[in-house]
Amino acid sequence: MTKRDYYEVLGVERSASDEVIKKAYRKLALQFHPDRNPGDHAAEASFKEATEAYEVLRDPDRRHRYDQFGHAAEAAGGVGGYTDFDIADALRTFMRDFGGFGSFEDLFQAAGGRPSTGPGRGQDLQVELALTLEEIAEGATKRIRLKRTKACETCKGTGAARGGRTRCPDCQGQGQVRQIRSSLLGQFVSVTLCPRCHGEGEIVSDPCLQCRGQGSVADVASLDVKIPAGVSEGQYLTLHGEGNAGRQGGPAGDLLVFVREKPHELFAREGEHLLLELPVGLPLLALGGKIDVPTLDGQAKITVPAGTQPEKVLRLRGKGMPRLSGGTGDLLVRLRPVVPTKLSGREKEILEELAKLQDGKLPKPGKNFVERVKEAFGG
């Protein structure tokens, strides 16, 4: 199915400010949020679509790329990460910017709404995974150790040893208590979180001895994380259900594994392409020839045409980084001439003779490196 234009999804102009985009998204998110539309798959799809559009347009760099290339700019990495942008990602985005780590109902507490009670989803966790360019190019499986909480096996996450949970006698299951105060100006009503049940509306009369009524215990997990080839700095993998335990036996949160690229001693990365500065002698540039060039998987031959100017950028196709969507980028080689600091007698004679032959025949200045890289990228 063809994706709609992100600006059309949010109902804003292409020149809309960040604040306008945020307000437009919040309005749509509140309208289509799954908590307000239980079981409505159309509303869930609209919520996900609006959140996906917001995630791109809220980021200046991604918005700029989208304005230039449309949905093709996001095709390689997806929105936010390199997994499919699902409803869990959409809910996480909404709560990040408008609700912290609480629930959807938390947004309406100021209006006198009731706090959420009962089972609840656990907190998401984040870890950072440092990878070399070689690991990114090949794909890798890395084992990580993670400190988290897991549901207590003794009480199945309820926190109760026997008899389950009972209604809190202080708030009568409301999760909040009201206090009426009188003054010369009249009566004032204040609503606060119930201090006995902490807003849950229920208490554990007979706590589980294993978890002391918490419903969860500390856990250290070892997880194997499979990283696909071609990921980039800042992208993440979502491991569903590997976060902290849920409340009262609710589902566990997710684990977000963020990618960090380790610096490489030879190569710099530019998206799907690799950049390499290669020292060469002046005779090679003048006479041309073939030389060996290092790549991530060994060496490759490159032909230097006769009369090549310093700082020239040559392209080795298919020797860059793999794309998540398929295919491989290129290796861009900048030829950097090396001027010898010491010359033998014969070398000095040859250069002096060349200087006499070229006297008064200096070539015009060439293009700078930025222009050459743009040309190499097709810009």
C-alpha positions in Angstrom: 0.0 0.0 0.0 1.3 3.5 -0.9 2.2 5.6 2.0 0.5 9.0 2.4 2.6 12.2 2.5 3.6 12.8 6.1 2.5 16.5 5.9 -0.9 15.3 4.6 -1.2 12.8 7.4 -0.7 15.5 10.1 -2.7 18.1 8.1 0.0 20.7 8.1 1.7 22.8 5.5 5.2 21.8 4.3 6.5 25.1 5.9 4.9 24.3 9.3 7.0 25.1 12.3 8.1 22.4 14.8 5.5 23.6 17.3 2.7 23.4 14.7 3.7 19.8 13.8 3.8 18.8 17.5 0.3 20.3 18.2 -1.1 18.6 15.1 0.3 15.2 16.1 -0.9 15.5 19.7 -4.4 16.2 18.5 -4.5 13.2 16.2 -2.8 11.0 18.8 -5.4 11.8 21.4 -8.2 11.2 18.9 -6.9 7.8 17.7 -5.1 6.5 20.8 -5.8 2.7 21.3 -6.8 3.3 24.9 -9.6 5.5 23.7 -10.5 3.2 20.8 -10.2 -0.4 22.2 -10.5 -3.0 19.5 -10.7 -0.4 16.7 -8.1 -1.5 14.2 -8.7 1.5 11.9 -8.0 3.9 14.8 -4.9 2.0 15.7 -3.6 2.2 12.1 -4.3 6.0 12.1 -2.5 6.4 15.4 0.5 4.5 14.1 0.5 6.5 10.8 0.4 9.9 12.6 3.2 8.8 15.0 5.4 7.6 12.1 4.9 11.0 10.3 5.6 12.9 13.5 8.8 10.9 14.2 10.3 12.0 10.8 9.1 15.6 10.7 10.1 16.4 14.3 13.8 15.6 13.5 15.4 18.4 11.4 17.8 16.1 9.6 15.2 13.5 8.7 12.7 16.1 7.8 15.3 17.7 5.4 16.0 14.3 3.8 12.3 13.6 3.5 11.6 17.0 1.9 14.3 16.1 -0.7 13.6 12.4 -1.4 10.2 11.6 0.1 9.6 8.1 1.6 12.7 6.8 -0.1 14.8 8.7 2.4 13.3 6.5 5.2 13.2 3.2 3.3 16.6 1.9 4.3 16.4 2.4 8.0 12.7 2.6 8.8 11.4 5.1 11.4 13.5 5.3 14.5 15.2 2.0 13.9 15.7 -0.9 11.5 12.7 -2.9 12.6 9.2 -2.4 11.4 7.6 0.6 13.0 4.8 -1.2 15.0 2.1 0.0 17.5 4.5 -0.5 20.4 7.0 1.9 18.8 4.1 4.4 18.3 2.9 4.2 21.9 6.5 4.6 23.1 6.9 7.8 21.0 3.6 9.2 22.3 4.5 8.6 25.9 8.0 9.9 25.5 6.9 13.3 24.4 3.5 13.6 26.1 3.3 11.2 29.0 6.7 10.2 30.4 6.6 6.5 31.4 3.1 6.6 32.7 -0.1 5.4 31.1 -2.4 7.2 28.7 -4.8 8.0 31.5 -2.1 9.9 33.3 -2.6 12.8 30.8 -6.0 13.4 32.3 -5.2 13.4 36.0 -5.5 17.2 36.2 -9.1 16.8 35.1 -9.9 14.6 38.1 -9.6 11.3 36.3 -9.0 8.1 38.1 -5.4 6.7 38.2 -4.8 3.5 36.3 -5.1 0.3 38.4 -4.6 -3.4 37.8 -2.0 -5.0 35.6 0.3 -2.7 33.7 3.1 -2.9 31.2 6.6 -2.9 32.5 9.2 -0.2 31.8 11.3 -0.2 28.7 15.0 -0.5 29.0 17.8 0.7 26.8 21.4 -0.5 26.1 24.1 0.6 23.8 26.0 -1.8 21.6 29.4 -0.7 20.2 30.2 -2.4 16.8 33.1 -2.2 14.4 32.6 -1.4 10.8 33.6 -5.0 10.0 30.9 -6.3 12.3 28.3 -3.9 10.8 29.3 -4.9 7.2 29.0 -8.7 8.0 26.3 -8.7 10.6 26.9 -10.0 14.0 25.5 -11.8 17.0 26.5 -10.2 20.3 25.8 -11.4 23.8 24.8 -8.8 26.3 24.3 -9.0 30.1 21.3 -7.0 31.4 20.1 -6.1 34.9 16.3 -5.9 35.0 13.3 -7.1 37.0 11.3 -10.2 36.2 7.9 -11.4 37.5 8.1 -13.3 40.7 7.5 -17.0 39.9 6.1 -17.8 43.4 3.2 -15.3 43.2 3.0 -15.0 39.4 3.7 -11.3 39.6 0.7 -10.5 41.9 2.7 -9.8 45.0 0.3 -11.8 47.1 1.0 -15.1 48.9 -2.6 -16.3 49.2 -6.0 -14.8 48.4 -4.8 -12.3 45.8 -5.3 -8.6 46.3 -8.1 -6.8 48.1 -9.7 -3.4 47.7 -7.9 -0.7 49.5 -10.0 0.4 52.5 -8.6 3.9 52.5 -9.6 4.9 49.0 -12.3 2.2 48.4 -10.5 1.1 45.3 -10.3 4.6 43.7 -6.6 5.0 44.0 -7.0 8.5 45.2 -8.3 10.2 48.3 -10.1 13.5 48.6 -9.8 16.0 51.3 -12.2 18.9 52.0 -10.8 22.0 53.6 -12.8 25.0 54.7 -11.7 28.6 54.8 -13.2 32.0 54.9 -13.6 31.8 51.1 -15.5 28.5 51.2 -14.6 24.8 50.8 -11.8 23.5 48.8 -11.4 19.9 47.6 -7.9 18.4 47.0 -7.4 15.1 45.3 -4.1 13.2 46.0 -2.7 9.7 45.4 -3.7 7.3 48.0 -0.7 6.8 50.3 -1.7 3.3 51.3 -2.0 1.6 47.9 0.0 4.2 45.9 -2.7 4.7 43.4 -3.4 1.1 42.6 -6.7 0.8 44.4 -5.7 -2.5 45.8 -3.5 -3.8 48.6 -1.8 -7.1 49.4 -3.0 -8.3 52.8 -0.7 -11.4 52.7 2.5 -10.4 50.9 4.5 -13.0 49.0 7.7 -13.8 51.0 9.8 -14.3 47.8 9.2 -10.7 46.4 7.9 -9.1 49.6 4.8 -8.1 47.9 6.4 -6.3 45.0 5.4 -8.8 42.4 8.9 -8.7 40.8 12.4 -9.7 41.7 15.9 -8.6 40.5 17.3 -10.5 37.5 20.5 -10.6 35.5 19.9 -11.9 32.0 22.2 -12.9 29.2 20.7 -12.3 25.7 22.0 -13.0 22.2 21.3 -10.0 20.0 21.4 -10.6 16.2 22.5 -7.4 14.4 21.7 -7.4 10.6 24.4 -6.1 8.2 24.1 -2.4 7.3 22.8 -0.8 10.5 23.9 2.8 11.3 24.8 4.8 14.3 21.7 5.6 16.4 19.4 2.9 14.9 18.0 0.4 17.4 16.6 -3.1 17.6 13.5 -3.7 19.7 13.4 -6.9 21.7 9.8 -7.2 22.8 9.2 -8.4 26.3 12.8 -8.2 27.4 12.4 -5.1 29.6 11.3 -4.8 33.2 8.5 -6.9 34.6 5.0 -5.5 34.4 2.8 -4.4 37.3 0.6 -7.0 38.9 1.4 -9.7 36.4 1.1 -7.3 33.4 3.3 -7.8 30.3 7.0 -6.9 30.5 8.4 -3.9 28.7 10.8 -3.9 25.7 14.5 -3.7 25.4 15.9 -1.2 23.0 19.4 -2.0 21.7 21.0 1.1 20.2 23.8 0.8 17.8 27.1 2.8 18.2 29.8 2.7 15.5 33.4 2.4 16.7 35.8 4.7 14.9 37.9 2.9 12.2 41.6 3.6 11.7 41.3 3.7 7.9 37.7 4.4 6.8 35.1 7.0 7.5 31.4 6.1 6.8 29.0 8.3 4.9 25.7 6.4 4.8 26.2 3.4 2.6 29.5 4.6 1.3 33.0 4.4 2.8 35.6 7.2 2.4 39.4 6.5 2.3 42.3 8.9 2.0 45.1 7.1 0.1 48.6 8.5 0.1 50.2 8.3 -3.4 53.4 9.5 -5.1 53.4 12.3 -7.6 54.8 10.1 -10.4 51.7 7.8 -10.1 49.4 10.8 -10.6 51.3 12.0 -13.6 52.0 8.7 -15.3 49.0 6.6 -14.1 48.9 3.0 -13.2 47.3 0.4 -11.0 47.7 0.2 -7.2 46.3 -1.9 -4.3 43.6 -0.3 -2.2 42.6 -1.6 1.3 38.9 -2.5 1.7 36.9 -4.0 4.6 37.3 -7.5 3.2 40.9 -7.4 1.9 42.5 -5.5 -1.0 41.3 -4.4 -4.4 43.0 -3.0 -7.5 42.2 0.6 -8.7 43.4 2.2 -11.9 44.7 5.8 -11.7 44.5 7.5 -15.0 47.6 9.4 -16.3 47.4 13.1 -15.4 45.2 12.6 -12.4 45.1 15.7 -10.3 45.8 15.8 -6.5 42.7 15.2 -4.3 40.9 13.3 -7.1 38.2 11.0 -5.8 38.0 7.6 -7.4 35.1 5.1 -6.9 35.3 1.4 -6.2 31.7 0.2 -6.7 30.3 -2.4 -4.3 33.1 -2.0 -1.8 31.2 0.2 0.7 28.7 -0.8 3.3 25.6 -3.0 2.8 22.2 -1.5 2.7 19.4 -2.8 4.9 17.1 -2.7 1.9 19.6 -4.7 -0.2 22.7 -3.9 -2.3 26.0 -2.4 -1.3 27.5 1.1 -1.4 30.8 2.2 -2.8 34.3 2.9 -1.6 35.4 6.5 -2.4 39.1 6.9 -2.6 40.7 10.3 -2.3 44.2 10.4 -3.7 46.4 12.5 -1.4 49.9 13.1 -2.9 52.9 12.7 -0.6 55.8 15.0 -1.1 59.1 13.4 0.0 61.0 15.3 2.7 64.4 13.9 1.6 65.6 13.3 -2.0 68.6 11.4 -3.3 70.9 13.1 -5.7 69.4 11.4 -8.8 65.8 12.3 -7.6 66.8 15.9 -7.2 68.3 16.0 -10.7 65.1 14.6 -12.2 62.9 17.1 -10.4 65.1 20.0 -11.3 65.0 19.0 -15.0 61.2 18.6 -14.8 60.9 22.1 -13.2 62.8 23.6 -16.1 60.6 21.8 -18.7 57.4 23.1 -16.9 58.6 26.6 -16.3 55.8 29.0 -17.2 53.3 26.2 -17.9 51.5 25.9 -14.6 48.0 24.3 -15.0 44.8 26.1 -13.8 43.6 25.3 -10.3 41.3 22.3 -10.0 38.2 21.7 -8.0 38.4 21.3 -4.3 37.7 18.1 -2.3 34.1 19.0 -1.4 33.2 19.5 -5.1 34.9 16.2 -6.0 33.0 14.3 -3.3 29.8 15.8 -4.5 30.6 14.6 -8.0 31.5 11.2 -6.7 28.1 11.0 -5.0 26.4 12.1 -8.1 25.5 15.6 -6.7 
